[in-house]
Amino acid sequence: MILTPGALPALDAHEAGALARDGVLLDARSAERYRGETEPIDPVAGHIPGAVSAPTTENLDAEGRFRPASELAERFATLGASADRPVGVYCGSGVTAAHDIAALAVAGVPAALYTGSWSEWVSDPTRPVATGSE
């Protein structure tokens, strides 16, 4: 695989909100941040309504390496993500979401990045926020 700048599909806030309803939007942050129990960076805790918790730490084995492709595919399938559905990923500021996107690529699932992520989402007080486990 050769990485080239600008090749990663990206979502804006409107597209991310729609994907949470009509496809699969994964939240790559820790489960505690997803549930809104803690938020060390942004002024509002929680997640985008309809998003699914998919912490990046669960992509790794005990040695800190990506799990095998078959295990990653199974993990993401249980979260509703597969190659036949549109998938997007976000995190706090767009960086750790790239880790989930790389793991999804290993599993054979293409995904887009919501680059603004949670920090952008909560910067607009009219956008809905969910807390707890959905």
Backbone bond lengths (Angstrom), bond angles and torsions (degrees), N, CA, C in turn:
res aa  C-N    CA-C-N  psi(-1)  N-CA   C-N-CA  omega(-1)  CA-C   N-CA-C  phi
1 M - - - 1.447 - - 1.526 108.17 -
2 I 1.316 115.83 132.11 1.458 121.25 176.77 1.518 108.30 -111.58
3 L 1.315 116.24 124.03 1.460 120.94 179.35 1.516 109.67 -86.66
4 T 1.322 115.36 133.73 1.458 120.61 176.99 1.515 109.25 -130.43
5 P 1.327 118.01 138.57 1.466 120.88 -179.85 1.525 111.51 -59.76
6 G 1.321 115.32 141.46 1.451 121.16 175.88 1.512 115.56 80.08
7 A 1.321 118.40 3.30 1.458 120.83 -176.85 1.527 113.00 -88.71
8 L 1.312 118.17 -14.85 1.466 121.65 -177.81 1.526 109.77 -78.70
9 P 1.331 117.53 124.33 1.463 118.94 175.84 1.527 109.93 -60.63
10 A 1.322 116.04 140.21 1.469 120.83 -177.33 1.518 110.28 -125.64
11 L 1.335 114.80 151.67 1.460 122.78 177.81 1.513 109.60 -116.81
12 D 1.333 116.64 148.62 1.459 119.93 168.69 1.533 107.40 -97.90
13 A 1.319 117.43 -179.30 1.467 121.29 -176.01 1.527 111.77 -60.55
14 H 1.311 116.82 -43.62 1.465 120.26 -179.71 1.531 110.50 -61.54
15 E 1.326 116.53 -45.49 1.470 121.00 179.91 1.527 111.66 -65.26
16 A 1.328 117.10 -38.08 1.470 120.44 178.82 1.522 110.44 -64.63
17 G 1.329 117.21 -44.76 1.464 120.26 178.27 1.514 112.20 -61.18
18 A 1.333 116.80 -40.33 1.461 120.80 178.31 1.522 111.08 -67.68
19 L 1.336 116.96 -39.44 1.462 120.24 179.85 1.525 111.50 -65.17
20 A 1.322 117.41 -32.83 1.470 120.75 177.29 1.524 111.05 -63.68
21 R 1.317 116.87 -25.38 1.471 121.46 178.18 1.530 112.55 -92.74
22 D 1.341 116.54 -38.75 1.460 120.91 -168.81 1.525 114.95 -108.87
23 G 1.306 117.67 -5.11 1.467 122.44 -179.61 1.510 108.33 -144.84
24 V 1.324 116.03 -133.51 1.466 121.51 177.88 1.519 107.86 -132.38
25 L 1.326 115.78 122.14 1.461 121.82 175.39 1.522 107.28 -116.44
26 L 1.336 115.92 114.74 1.460 121.40 -177.96 1.520 110.59 -96.64
27 D 1.319 116.01 138.25 1.466 123.55 176.00 1.528 106.85 -102.45
28 A 1.337 116.94 113.41 1.466 122.23 -173.98 1.526 113.76 -83.18
29 R 1.323 118.00 -4.19 1.473 120.42 -178.51 1.530 111.18 -73.77
30 S 1.310 116.19 173.12 1.468 120.72 177.51 1.523 109.66 -60.64
31 A 1.320 115.97 154.09 1.463 121.02 -179.99 1.528 111.52 -59.84
32 E 1.328 117.43 -33.92 1.462 120.84 179.97 1.527 111.25 -65.48
33 R 1.313 116.45 -40.15 1.471 120.19 177.01 1.524 110.06 -68.49
34 Y 1.322 117.42 -43.28 1.460 121.90 177.88 1.529 110.41 -55.56
35 R 1.328 116.70 -47.63 1.467 121.03 -178.01 1.523 112.95 -71.86
36 G 1.330 117.36 -12.73 1.454 120.57 179.97 1.510 113.67 85.07
37 E 1.325 117.46 16.60 1.466 121.67 -179.82 1.519 111.61 -76.97
38 T 1.321 116.30 -27.51 1.458 121.83 178.99 1.524 108.60 -149.09
39 E 1.320 116.18 147.21 1.458 121.01 175.46 1.519 107.95 -150.10
40 P 1.338 115.87 96.52 1.462 120.55 -174.60 1.525 115.31 -78.36
41 I 1.330 118.31 -11.29 1.463 120.24 -172.75 1.524 113.07 -118.54
42 D 1.306 117.26 -50.48 1.460 121.58 -172.24 1.527 112.12 -95.76
43 P 1.346 116.98 158.78 1.468 120.67 -176.38 1.522 114.48 -73.99
44 V 1.339 117.72 -11.95 1.460 122.22 -178.45 1.524 108.27 -127.96
45 A 1.326 116.06 136.51 1.466 121.15 178.77 1.523 110.13 -101.67
46 G 1.324 116.41 154.17 1.459 121.73 176.72 1.510 111.60 131.28
47 H 1.337 115.43 -154.01 1.466 120.78 -179.00 1.524 110.42 -148.09
48 I 1.314 115.56 168.68 1.454 121.59 176.76 1.528 107.60 -69.79
49 P 1.342 117.21 127.14 1.469 118.65 -179.84 1.523 112.26 -54.46
50 G 1.329 115.16 131.26 1.457 121.66 -179.24 1.515 114.39 93.20
51 A 1.337 116.93 -13.81 1.465 120.40 178.60 1.529 110.05 -70.26
52 V 1.321 115.51 157.01 1.462 122.92 -178.61 1.527 108.47 -114.65
53 S 1.330 116.40 134.78 1.461 121.14 178.81 1.528 110.38 -70.69
54 A 1.358 115.76 125.57 1.468 121.89 -179.96 1.527 108.93 -143.90
55 P 1.346 117.73 68.03 1.470 120.15 -177.45 1.530 112.35 -56.18
56 T 1.315 115.61 136.89 1.462 120.52 -178.20 1.521 112.64 -61.41
57 T 1.320 117.88 -28.57 1.460 120.40 -178.28 1.523 112.10 -59.53
58 E 1.320 117.48 -25.39 1.460 120.91 -178.91 1.532 112.92 -79.25
59 N 1.335 116.75 -2.78 1.469 120.89 175.78 1.520 111.81 -83.27
60 L 1.326 116.93 -11.20 1.462 121.48 -169.49 1.518 113.14 -107.80
61 D 1.339 115.08 152.44 1.459 120.40 174.24 1.533 108.95 -89.35
62 A 1.308 116.86 -173.93 1.467 121.78 -177.14 1.523 113.51 -63.85
63 E 1.327 117.24 -23.16 1.467 121.82 179.37 1.526 112.48 -90.40
64 G 1.337 116.74 0.46 1.456 120.30 179.36 1.513 114.00 83.89
65 R 1.324 117.19 17.50 1.467 121.84 178.34 1.524 108.96 -105.95
66 F 1.340 115.46 159.29 1.455 118.39 176.21 1.525 110.18 -56.93
67 R 1.317 115.76 139.90 1.461 120.88 172.74 1.534 108.39 -64.37
68 P 1.316 118.15 162.09 1.468 120.20 176.99 1.537 111.10 -58.76
69 A 1.317 115.47 153.56 1.469 121.27 -177.58 1.526 112.25 -53.27
70 S 1.329 117.04 -41.40 1.474 119.54 -178.73 1.528 111.59 -64.18
71 E 1.323 117.78 -38.49 1.469 120.94 177.86 1.525 111.07 -68.67
72 L 1.327 116.49 -40.74 1.466 119.60 177.90 1.526 110.31 -64.85
73 A 1.320 117.27 -42.11 1.464 120.40 178.71 1.524 110.66 -60.55
74 E 1.324 116.46 -41.75 1.468 120.58 178.36 1.528 110.80 -65.44
75 R 1.329 116.35 -43.46 1.465 120.44 178.83 1.524 110.99 -58.05
76 F 1.329 115.89 -50.76 1.457 119.26 -177.08 1.529 111.94 -69.50
77 A 1.331 117.55 -32.32 1.466 120.03 176.89 1.523 110.50 -62.73
78 T 1.332 117.42 -39.35 1.466 119.56 178.62 1.530 111.65 -66.76
79 L 1.331 116.31 -20.90 1.466 120.89 177.14 1.528 111.62 -91.32
80 G 1.331 116.77 -0.56 1.458 121.74 178.58 1.509 114.51 94.91
81 A 1.333 118.05 -0.07 1.459 121.66 -176.96 1.520 110.64 -93.28
82 S 1.328 115.47 126.74 1.460 121.23 176.93 1.522 108.15 -150.80
83 A 1.324 115.70 169.36 1.461 121.05 -176.85 1.521 112.88 -66.85
84 D 1.329 117.66 -16.89 1.462 119.73 -178.13 1.532 113.70 -96.96
85 R 1.326 117.36 9.33 1.468 122.00 176.88 1.517 109.12 -129.18
86 P 1.330 118.20 147.57 1.464 118.88 174.69 1.525 110.13 -68.52
87 V 1.327 116.24 133.32 1.459 122.41 -176.93 1.523 109.13 -128.26
88 G 1.314 115.63 137.35 1.460 122.10 173.84 1.507 109.23 -132.49
89 V 1.315 116.13 161.16 1.461 121.74 -178.82 1.523 109.02 -139.02
90 Y 1.330 115.55 143.10 1.461 121.52 171.59 1.511 109.17 -141.37
91 C 1.313 116.23 167.90 1.467 122.34 175.73 1.522 107.06 -143.79
92 G 1.318 117.48 -140.09 1.457 120.00 179.09 1.514 112.29 -80.26
93 S 1.333 115.61 -45.75 1.464 119.01 -177.14 1.529 112.81 -136.99
94 G 1.320 118.85 8.86 1.460 122.24 175.74 1.507 115.75 101.99
95 V 1.333 118.42 -5.24 1.464 120.12 -175.37 1.529 111.92 -86.81
96 T 1.338 118.32 -55.34 1.473 118.79 -177.63 1.521 112.29 -70.59
97 A 1.326 118.08 -19.57 1.462 119.88 175.31 1.524 110.20 -61.12
98 A 1.320 116.67 -31.52 1.462 120.44 178.27 1.531 110.84 -61.15
99 H 1.328 117.37 -30.17 1.471 122.21 176.97 1.528 109.63 -64.43
100 D 1.344 117.28 -45.99 1.463 120.21 177.20 1.523 110.34 -63.62
101 I 1.329 117.28 -39.18 1.460 120.31 179.82 1.530 110.44 -63.70
102 A 1.324 117.34 -38.90 1.469 120.36 176.78 1.527 110.30 -65.35
103 A 1.332 117.36 -42.69 1.468 120.42 178.38 1.525 110.84 -65.11
104 L 1.318 117.45 -38.83 1.462 120.77 175.95 1.530 110.32 -62.13
105 A 1.329 117.53 -40.64 1.470 121.10 178.07 1.522 110.61 -61.91
106 V 1.328 117.16 -41.53 1.470 120.96 176.65 1.530 109.75 -60.01
107 A 1.337 116.04 -36.93 1.466 121.46 -179.60 1.523 112.78 -80.93
108 G 1.330 117.75 -3.86 1.458 120.73 179.43 1.515 114.79 85.23
109 V 1.335 116.66 21.32 1.463 121.55 -178.24 1.525 109.11 -116.02
110 P 1.331 118.19 112.47 1.464 119.49 177.13 1.530 110.48 -72.06
111 A 1.324 116.27 146.72 1.465 120.32 -178.92 1.517 110.33 -147.74
112 A 1.316 115.04 155.21 1.464 122.70 176.94 1.521 108.96 -107.48
113 L 1.317 115.90 154.52 1.461 122.75 -179.61 1.524 110.52 -103.83
114 Y 1.335 116.18 127.53 1.465 119.98 169.09 1.523 104.69 -84.70
115 T 1.315 115.83 97.28 1.461 121.87 -171.11 1.520 113.20 -64.66
116 G 1.305 118.77 -34.58 1.462 121.00 179.67 1.520 112.33 -69.99
117 S 1.313 116.01 -30.26 1.455 124.52 177.91 1.526 113.44 51.69
118 W 1.330 116.19 -160.54 1.456 121.47 -173.25 1.523 112.42 -59.21
119 S 1.324 117.06 -37.74 1.466 120.00 -179.50 1.526 111.32 -59.60
120 E 1.312 117.38 -42.66 1.465 119.88 177.60 1.521 110.92 -72.02
121 W 1.334 116.82 -42.12 1.464 121.15 -176.95 1.525 110.51 -54.73
122 V 1.339 117.54 -48.36 1.461 120.07 -175.76 1.524 113.46 -82.34
123 S 1.325 117.34 -3.54 1.467 118.78 176.80 1.527 111.29 -73.28
124 D 1.329 117.35 -15.24 1.461 122.45 176.77 1.527 107.97 -108.61
125 P 1.336 117.85 107.77 1.468 120.09 -175.74 1.529 114.24 -66.27
126 T 1.323 118.73 -8.84 1.463 120.08 177.49 1.525 112.59 -84.38
127 R 1.336 116.94 -12.02 1.463 119.22 179.13 1.521 110.08 -78.98
128 P 1.326 117.23 139.19 1.472 119.86 -179.13 1.527 111.95 -72.21
129 V 1.319 115.19 152.29 1.460 123.63 178.73 1.526 107.94 -130.01
130 A 1.324 116.63 135.55 1.457 122.13 175.34 1.513 109.75 -113.33
131 T 1.326 116.04 152.42 1.465 121.42 174.61 1.526 108.04 -132.49
132 G 1.321 115.44 166.84 1.447 120.96 -179.14 1.520 111.45 83.11
133 S 1.324 115.03 -176.11 1.466 121.25 179.37 1.522 108.07 -91.12
134 E 1.325 116.62 127.26 1.475 119.64 177.78 1.497 109.87 -102.25
